[in-house]
């Protein structure tokens, strides 16, 4: 097949990135249907969600860096096919073990796509517009990543609300989109020539700066807590909507996830010119306010849906700002030879945030009222945010590159 031009290939990769991230969040508004059909509770939902995050982590550190050696297209196209395979598992294996396998396989695809697509977008942009600044590639990568995660639940929620086969149609739609993305990616110009003499395989290393450790661990804590906020809205938020708030609409569950991720993407784009201290301060403050609004929405004498959604918007915007500040901080305190590996440590913390806090909240909901469990979760989240932002706000001007310790 003839190759696309670099400027067309840029949008082909952006489309593929958007589709795979959107597909990764398709099950969010569908969990309630699975739970009602099979009789499981919020703990099972969080375990299924944790299987996805475990798949992302494994893929991120086992194969996510291999496109540097083998080429972008050779990694991205198979990763898209892995995501498509998980859609097939959702369609043919519909009980809880099937959900676990499908979510884990979906995570494997996402972990390989995230780093590869982000790097490929930057290279395609540079090839198409060699004299232009990199901002367009950065904005598109953010929009495809976070915007895609928000778009997936919105589409699947709307479909599940009004189609007769809510556990079939959303997966068929995204299976078709994923296969289209594979075709487009295969026509996109390669920007990374495969090494003639390929080095021996090794997993992605995680390197922590020996100097400025408080700032690094503060940034890692901020990433963990920001992803915990995202995990809340892609796992258990529909349970709160249908239970305490009395709104079981699947379309509304998808909308709730969408507004959180849209707010996160928007905050990163709008605040792109701000320094890391401003991003951290505004992000941490917004997360505290957002968490308080979520708790208040459930504890009012008449629980408020509007306040819950507003709290989600503020929490999502704050998480996006805090995460961007964390990325900038780690990029500054690491030297050129180890920056990617230091960022790998940051993403490890972030994806752990998708698992540990949300599973903890799922366990709490088994023992406590859901609103009490959310209060405990929010209290821990706020305390963690305050502890994480302090070393970032008090950090002196970026130090000279220091030795790194694995």
URQUILIN-V974130 format. One record per helix or strand of 3 or more residues. SS is the DSSP state (2 for helix, 1 for strand). FROM is the first residue (numbers start at 1). TO is the last residue. If there is no record, write none. Layout:
SS_FROM_TO, SS_FROM_TO
This chain:
2_6_24, 2_28_38, 2_42_62, 2_67_70, 2_72_92, 2_96_128, 2_135_162, 2_169_186, 2_213_233, 2_237_242, 2_250_270, 2_276_299, 2_305_333, 2_336_367, 2_370_394
